[in-house]
Each structure stands twice: as C-alpha cells, then as structure tokens.
Amino acid sequence: MKTAIINSPLGKIELTGDENGLATVFFRDDDHEETKTDQIPPELAPAVTQLNLYFEGKITSFDLKLNPNGTDFQKKVWLQLEKIPFGKTQSYMDMARALGDTKVILAAASANGKNPIGIIIPCHRVIGSDNTLTGYAGGLWRKKWLLEHESPVRQTSLF
C-alpha cells in the first residue's frame, strides 16, 4: 500500500492506495510532513491532483478508481453517498429511504461514519433531518467548511 500526505485548506490529508485503487483519504491532526511532489506514488497522483483541483474550486466531482475496505452493506452505503450531488445535502433518513428501508437508518449512519475515503466519497453531505450538522470523523468544523465550499450560494456562513 502506497501513502502520500498533502496539505489542504483543512490541514494535512493522508491518502493510501495501490494499483487496485484509492483505499483511504483521511485527515491527520499531527505534524506529519507533506510528501514532496516528486515522491508522490504514481498510484496516488491522480487523487492528489483531483483533490487539489477540488480545493481550488476547479472540479465538482472525482474520477478515480476507488477500493475502500468494508462490508457489503458499508460499500452499498458508500455507493449511495457518491450519488449525492456536489452542493447538495441529504439526511440520514433520505439515505435510508434511498437504500430501500427506513429501518436501516442507524446502520446506514454507522456505515457513513466508517467511510474510509473522505471528501471523495462525500459523507460530509449527510446532515440531520432538521438540517443541522451532525457527526463527522474529521470534525464538524471541517464538515462545515466542505459544505460551505460546495455551496452554490456564497455567503458568510451556512451554519
């Protein structure tokens, strides 16, 4: 498994993956050094490029080979997350309905929280039914930033 660490407006982000695809994207809250550009593994270069373009506001979707590790149900939830359009949000109940059974809301929320490929599989786009920000593995401040970054309406603050 190859690794790269990049700087972003939200702090350091670590990516891992190999020839089978991107396996993880997560925030680091330590002082790990950024991977030098010429040392980014070729397997991760497309993800690094696309994340940088995303943060620069130049792309709204990703075109990457993904290889997250999870159960079949988790992978089903993560595929559902990928269907939430840029600049839109969905509630956990909406997600459960999209999965075909409102009784899976807690399991879907749990799978959402275990998403190993943050930002690219946009778990940050899932909010509470009352439109409040709810848990985010990277911290609510990052979730707020990501939603404001994706908002079609530029204003001082959404939340």
Protein Blocks (a to p, Z undefined) as FASTA:
>chain_A
ZZdddddfebpcdddddfkocfbdcddfbfbdcddfklgcfklmmmmmmmmmmmnopacb
dcddddddddfklmmmmmmmmmpcghiacdfklmmmmnopaklmmmmmmmmmmocbghjl
ccklpccfkopacddfkbpklmmmmmmmmpmbdcfblZZ
